[in-house]
Each structure stands twice: as structure tokens, then as C-alpha cells.
Amino acid sequence: MTRIDLTGLTARPAQVWGGIRLVPLVREEPVEGLRLHREVYGGYGAGAVDAGPRTEYVSYIPHGFVADWSGGGRGGESAAYGTQFGDDAEPPCCVPVRRHHRMAKGERGGKRLRFLPLHLALEGYLALHFGGPSVVWDEWSRQAVRQGLSPRAEAAYAGWQVRGLGEALRVFEIHPGQCGVMVYAADTLAAAFVVPHPDDYRALHPSLIEDLYGETVHQYALYGAPVPEFTARIRDTGHLRSLADLRAAARAQERAWTESHDTLMARDLLRTSYAFERVRGAGPYELYRFLPPFLHNAGQKQHIGEVITDHKGRAVYLKTFRLSDKQIRRGYLLRRLADCDWHLGRTAEALGTGYAELVARIRAAGFASLLNAHTVAQRVRETRGS
């Protein structure tokens, strides 16, 4: 599996609010045997996840998802959205840190899987060549050799900080059979979200406002102009003689919208070849996270994410995060360094640039602490002198 397969999902005409465009994804038939619901974490605080030996992932984690294939639907253990118990209606005065054991963990006799939505994918990006240099070249500092890229940090915005997203999610209607949505800011894809069942989507639709979105998405929503609304234009060429003819013409317009959406607006997501990492089995389904190829092309939109697939590789759950240009450059640079065994000279040659220019790129990417400043400065002088 190298691509995201959305077979069974159909894009319906978009709904627009200012610079935000929501494209509903509808299933003709819900996925049988898998349900998804939300595990609410009360209060406002951070979450810390034990991600391995001497490694922790820390972020704002408002909720988790529970995938249930026991056949019991939402079951009796799920929490209703928005419910609170307690004497205090006010948020806590301190910021609690909740500890989680692993990003994905089986529950209740192997029929349920609790995982942290989107953070599973973000951990995969942060762990990219996390160990640092595989060969101890002179140019790397002691910190690089001992600690690698620890700590790694990336910035993101909560959904309520993305201009217009909250209003769009609040006022737009949910279509019959809707099992997902694609969120666009200034007509660039910000996120894709897919669930197995329409009831799951209705329950989880408000959670989009608490998801994380990249810097590019925030800027496009803040500074982008309003986008045009979807309009269907049916020309009367003399063939519309009944309501059935009019209905057929309207459906043709819907099909044209779906085709243009899949081939133009969502092409960067659907036509990209990803590196998938299997995280855990979920009964007859599989949970993966994926990384893009980190192509260093101007304007290339790239996403990380997580997906649950059936036995044919079709997505029954999907959540993506749009990387910023800086994040793509960091991923690209780390990949090229690793491909060349972290040798700066060979990496510069592979990139078609000079030693000094590569050092400048490493520093601009935020990895200056990994370099041995004295040795690098000497090598830069030598290359310039030669």
C-alpha cells in the first residue's frame, strides 16, 4: 500500500464560509463491523505519552478515539460529548498533564483500540531520524551523538485559532450518509477526516475544532480572500422538458463537481505515494500512520496522517495534517542526510550545492545545535580556500 484509497466515498458539493470550504464525503453504505467514538479528557491541559525508552511525546491532547469492532456499537462505556460531572463548572486553575501509555493501546478483551488522533501521525514525523547521526563524523557535536534530535518540537494551531473554521463547522449542514469531510482554507487542503459510520461522524464533527492545524493553514485562513461558492449552472438547450430531465442535469453537475474535486483539489493528497508504517491490528482492520516523500518542489502540498484500512486497503478512518513548507524542508533535509550516512560532504554533493550552503541550510532548519561549530567553521574555510 502506497496511496490513500477513498473508494466508497463520494464528494458532495462544497459549503463555503469566507475562506473556509468544507467538502462533505458521503458513503452509500456504512462500514460494517467498525465503530469510532470519542474518549473525552476533562479540563484543559497537556498530555504526555510514553513513546519508548527515555522518549516522551508531549502535546495538547483534548481527546482520544476508540475503535470498536466488538459489534456493540458505541457500547455503555463511552462518554457523551460535552458532559461534565463535578461541583466546579469553572476550568481548573492549573494545567494538568495526563499521562498515556503508548499512542495506540488495545482495550477490553482485544475488541477495542484506544488511540490519540493526529498525535499518532505527528509522533511519526517527530521521530523521523530521531536518533541523529548514524556515523560519528567530526562535524557533529557531542549532543548530536549522545542525544540525536532530542528534543524535537513543532508548532501547530488549534482549530479554534483558524479563522472561520468554528463558524463553518457550526452552521453547515451534515449530509445524510456523511462519513467525512475535507477542510480547505483559501482552497488549499488543510485536513481530511473520514470515519466508518454516519452516526460516528455526527458525534465527532465538533471535534474538528479541537484538532491541530499547520502554520500554512492558519495563515491562509487569516489572510486569504473569500473563496467562490459552489454553483450549478444548467443551460436550457431545449432538452429539459420535465422534472426528470432537470433532476438528471442537476446530478450531472454534481458528478462534474466530484470529478473536478478528486482530480484537481484533492490530487496532492490522493496521488502522492506515502511511506506507511503499521501501528497495530484492529480485528479485521489495520491502523497505519504515514509520511510523504518530502519532495522539495515549490508549491507541493504534503500531508502526514493516520488511516485504518480494511482487507482491501480502503480507508475506513483517516485523519491528516498539512505540513508547512518549513516542515517539508526539514523532513527533506533529514532524509538526504540519512541517505548519505550523515556525511556533510556527500550530502552537499547529492544536493548539488556547496558545503557552506548545506551548513547554512542545516542551521536555518533549526538543527544548528547538532553541529560542531569549530570543526564546521574550519571545513568551510578549507572549501572556500580551495
N, C-alpha and C positions, 0 to 999 in steps of 0.2 A: 504494500500500500504506500503510495507516494502522494496522492492527491485527496482532497476532501470531496466526498461523494454525497451530494444532496438529493439523490434520486428519491422520488416520492414526495418532495416538497415543491410547491409551486408559488412563485412570487405574484402577489396581487398588487393592484395599482397603489402607488405610494400616497402617503399622507404627509403634508408639509406644514411646518410651523416655523416661520422665519427661515433660518439657515439650517434647520434640522429636518431631515427627511427620514421617515420610517417606512420600510417596505415589509409588509406582512408576508410571512411564509406559512402556507396552508397545506395540510395533509389531507388527502382524500380518505385515508383510513389511519386511525391512531396505531402506534406501535403496540403490539400485543405483548404482554408479559413483563413490561418495564414501566415503572412509575418513578417520578422525581419529585421530591418536596424539600422544603427549606427547613433548616435547623437554626432557630433564632438564638443569637447570643445577646443577652440583655446588656443594657448600658452602652457606653461609648468608650472604646478602648482598643488597644493593640492586641495582636495575637502573636505568640512565639511558638514556632514549630521545631521539634527536634528533627533535623534533616540529615543526621548522620553523625559519625564520630567527630566531636569538637566542632560541629557545624549547626548553626541555628538560622532559621528564616524568621524575620520579624517584620510585620506589616500591620496595617489597619485591616482587620478581618471582621466584617459585620455579621457574617452568617456562613453556614456550611450547607452543602446539598447532600441529600441522602437518596441514593438509587436503590429501589426496592423491586426485586424480581420474585418475591415470595407469593405473588398472586393476591395479596391482601390489600391492594390499593394503597392509600395513604396510611392505613393502619391506625391503631389507637395511640401511638406514641408520638405522633407529630404535633408540633405546636402551631396554633392558629396565628396567622400573620397579624402583627400589631398588638398581641395580647401581652399584658404585664400583670404580675402578681406582686403585691407588696404594699406597705403603708406609704412609701415615699413615691410621689409622682414625679419628683424632680430627678434629673440625671445625677449620678454620683459625683461627689466633689473631687475625687481623684480619678486618675486614668488607670483602670485596671489592665493588667496584662494576663490574658488567658493562655494557658499552655496546652498545646496539642501534640499528640504523639503521631507523627507522620502526616503527610499531606492526604493520604488515602488509607482508610482503615476499614476492614471488614467488621460487621456487627451482626448480632442476633442469629447465630447458627449458620452463618455463611450465606444468608439470603438478602443482606443489606450491605451497602457500601457507603460510608461517610467520606466525603472529600471536600476540600476547600476550593470553591470555584474560582477560576482565573489564577489563584495563587499557585496552583499546581503547575501552570504554564510559566508563570513568572519565575518560579524557583528553577525551572529548567533553563531559562535564559540566563539567570544569575549564576548558575552552576557551569556555564559554558567555559571550559578550560580553567575551571576554578583553581585547580592545583598549581597553576603557574608554569614556569619553565620546566620542561622535561629533561633538559640538559643544562648543566651549570656552566653557562658561558660567562666570561669575565664581565660582560656589560650589565649583568643582572645583579641587583642588590641582595644583601643577606635576607632582607624582608621577603623579596620575591621567592627566594629559595626555600625559606622556612615556612612562610605563611601563604604563598601564592597570591591570589587575588582577594584574600580575606582582609577586611570586609568588602563586599561588593554592595553597592547601593544604587537604586534607580528611582527617579521621581515620577509620580503619576498624580492625576487629579481624580477626586471622587465625582460621581455623576452629577451631583447637585451643584458642582462648580462649573459644569459645561453649560454655557448659556443656551437657554431654550429647551434643553432636554427634559427638565422636570415638567414644564408646561405641556410639551408634546406627549409625554407618557401619560399625563393626567387627562387630557382632553380627547385623544384619539380613540376611536372605537376599536374593539378587538373583534376580528372577523370570526364567523363560525368556522370551526375546524382549524383555527390558527394555532400553530405549534412553534412559531419562531418569528424573529424579526431581524432585519438588517438595519442598523443605525448609520445614517450618513450625516456628516457635518460639512456644509458647503460642497455637497455632492462628492465628498471623498469618504470611503467606507471607514467608519470608526470602530464598529464591532458587529459581530454576528452572534446570534443566540438562538439555539434550537433545543427543543425538549420533545419527549416521546408522545405526549398526550395533550389535547386542548385544555383539559382541566388543570394540568400542571402549569401550562403557560399562563392561564388566568391567575393562578396563585403566585407565580414567580415574576409576572410582568412588573410589579412595583420594585422588585429587587434591582432592576437595571439602573435605578437612580443611585444605588449604593456601590455599583461596580467601579472599577478603576479604568481611567481612560488616559491615553498618552498626551504628551505636550502638544503634538501636532493637532490633535482633535480639539483640545481646549482653544488653541489659537484660531483654528478655522471657524469654530463656533462663535468666538468673541469678535473677530474682525471680518468674517465673511459676510457677503451680502445675502439677502433672502434668495432662496432658490425657486425656480418656477414650479408651480403645482402641476400634477398630472391632469391633463385634459384629453378627452376622447373627441376627435373630430370625425364625424361621419358625413361624407359627401353624398348628397342625393343625386345619383346618376340615372334615376328612372327605374332602378331595380327594387327600391324599397316600396313595396305595395301592401305590406301587412306588418303586424306586430312581430310576427315570427322573423320576417326579414330584418327588422330593426334590431331584434334581440341577437340574431346571428352576426350582424355588423358590429354590435357592441362587444360581443365575445371575441370577434376578430381583433378589435382594438386591444382587448385585454391580453390576448396571445401575443400581439406585437409588442406590448409593454414588457411582458415576461421575457421574451426573446432578447429584446434590447437590454434589459437589466442584466440577464445572465451573461451576455456576450460583451457588454461594454462596462457597466457599472461595477459588477462583481467579478470581473475577469481576473484581476490580480490575486484575489483570494482563491478562486476555484481552479485556475490554470497553473498555479505555482506548484512545483514539486517540493514536498516537505520531507524533513527527516523525522520519522515517527519513533517514539520511544514508548514501549508498552509499560504501563504502570502497574496494572492489576486486572485480573479477570473479574467479571461480574456476572456469574452464572453463564448463560449463553452469549454474553456480550463481553467486549474488551474495552478498557479505559486506556487511552493513549494521551500523551502530550506531544506537541510537535514544534519544530523550529524551521524557519525559512532558510533558503540557501544563502542569505545575506549577500545578494547581488549588489555590487557597488555601481548601480546605474541611477542617474539623476531622475527623480520622479517615480522610481519603483516603489510601490506600496507593498509593505511586507508585514505579516502578522505572525504572532505566536498564539498558541491556544491549546485547548484540550478537547477531546472528542471521545464519545462512546460509540462503538460501531457494532453492527450485527454480524452474522456469519458471512454476509456478502460484502462487508466493508462499507455499508451505507451508514451515514451518520444518524444516530437517534438522539444524541445530545452533542451540542457544540457550543463553545464559547471562545471568542478570540479577542486579542488585544493588538491594536495597531501600534507598531513601533515608530518612534520618531526617527528622523534622518540621523541624529547623533547616535541613537541606539543601534541603528543598522550599521553605521560606520564602525562602532566598537565591536560588534559581532563579526564584521568582515575582517577587521584587523586581527582579532584574536584567532580567527580561523586560519588566516595566512601565516601568522607566526607559528601556530601549531603545525601546519603543513610543512614548514621549513625547520622543524625542531627548535624553534625559538632562536635561531641564528639570525642576527640582525643583518649581516651582510647578504646572506642568501635570500632573506625576505625582501630586502630592498631591491635586489636583482629581479626577483619574481614579480614584484610590483612595478618594475620599470622606473624606479626612482633612485635617488641617491641616499647614502647612509644618513646624512644630516637631515634630509627631508623626512625619512622614516622616523628618526628620533623625535622630530617636531610633531609628527602625527601621533606618536605614542603619548607624548605629553599632552597634546590637545585632546586626546581621548580620555584623559584623566588617569593615566597609568604611570605618571612620572615617578611615583614612589617606588616602582619596581626597578627603576634604572639605577645603576651605579654611576653617579654623576661624574666622578673623577675619570673613570675609565672611558665613559662615553665621550666626554669632552676631549680626551686625548685622541680617541679614534676619529672624531670629527675633524680635528686639526690635521691628522695624518692624511685623511681622504682629501681634504681641501688643498693640502700641500702637494699631494701627488697629482 
